[in-house]
């Protein structure tokens, strides 16, 4: 796609942060079952 290294790094950071947030939400839900 011709992304610049800076854009690729930013996109990687965003995707990692998103996956981290999702896994953290799952842990919170598992810890406190409704």
N, C-alpha and C positions, 0 to 999 in steps of 0.2 A: 504493500500500500504506500510505501515511500514515506513512512513516518520518520521524523528526526529522532535521534537518540534521546533527546530531552523529552519529547512527547512520549516515546516508548517507555521511558523511566517513570514519567508521571502516570501513565496509564497503568503500569504495573503496580505502582504504589496504591492507586485508587482501587484496583481489583483486589489487591491483598487486604486493604482496609475493609472492603466490603465483605470479603469472605471471613475475615476475623470478626466483624460485627455479627454476621449471621451465626457463626459458631458460638459466639458469646451469648446471643439471644437464645439459642437452643439449650445451652447449659443452664441459663437462668430459668427457662421453662421447665427443664428436667428437675431442677433443684426444688422448685415450688409447684408441684402439680395442682392444678385447679380442681 
